[in-house]
């Protein structure tokens, strides 16, 4: 029997999926969870630093959740209003009910060599050194994140019990609309595939990553790596911070938030919002390399588009082997995505749509490269970062 080129390609793709399932850090299991670590004998002081730019819609709820933490140690919050035009500072104070534990400061104009967010974070850290000089940890979080009352307690317990320098949670993203149900679980899946969490959490592996919405960092470790200034020009700042800590022989842990854990308050009601979120930094992740972009296009098309294509073409062309191998590849792909779908409460049958979600994310990545070539790469909240200042880890 003659084996068609389509069948050979489908077999290669199926073997690629088998390799991912068995040898790529068990990324698909989505099982790295914070749980309830043993509590330490004493609770160290913590200070949260929150950069905020035009976040009036969500910042009040975010501040209220931070100040409602069930934490026995000293806890202060510093919010840096980064030239907002929508009343972010007042919304933050209102949400915090004028709590004395919240300090709201006005950020200074952006200095050369810094991305906007990290410049605001750096100013917050300088203020925190005066407001909370004894804090052993810094909690970096965003102005659109709501924290469950036990979140800080569990983060600190994990860091203290396991001697970790960075503990980070990928917060729950909103997943309500049809576009969110198609693309948000896929985003979480792809992030885990890019940075397998068990590898991130293994001190003997170089893989490093974090999720910027919720990062608890030892203050001494941050000082040891040169502070936030060490990554001043990075757009993908969370992963850059994790890489700097891990390369300095620090220990990193990254996990997924549970359904009742910290969550993002920001919604993406249409395709456009998700598209912009991804396109602003996808090409940064590829280090602005046309060669890496070409490899990504080829890899995504083969891994995600070819299996269903081989199944359909094989059935229509009377090539049962190609159809069977394509169907098997599609089934393995669906099985890999299933734990993440379950985590977000999306029906299992939606797993058949992973090829569609993958092609949409590929289109966003290509658009990210197009925007960069047009001088609009790395754009966020009115600021655009040139390729030479938008490095990625």
Secondary structure by P-SEA (a helix, b strand, c coil): ccccaaaaaaaaaaaaaaaaacccccccccccccccccccccccbbbbbbbbccccccaaaaaaaaaacccccbbbbbbbbcccccaaaaaaaaaacccccbbbbbbccccccccaaaaaaaaaaaaaaaacccccbbbbbccccccccaaaaaaaaaaaaacccbbbbccccccccccccccaaaaaaaaaaacccccccccccccccccccbbbbcaaaaaaaccccccccccaaaaaaaaaaaaacbbbbbbbbccccbbbccccccaaaaaaaaaacccccccccaaaaaaaaaaaaaaccaaaaaaaaaaaaccaaaaaaaaaaaaaaaaaaaaaaaaaccccccccaaaaaaaaaaaaaaaaaaaaaaccccccccccccccccccc
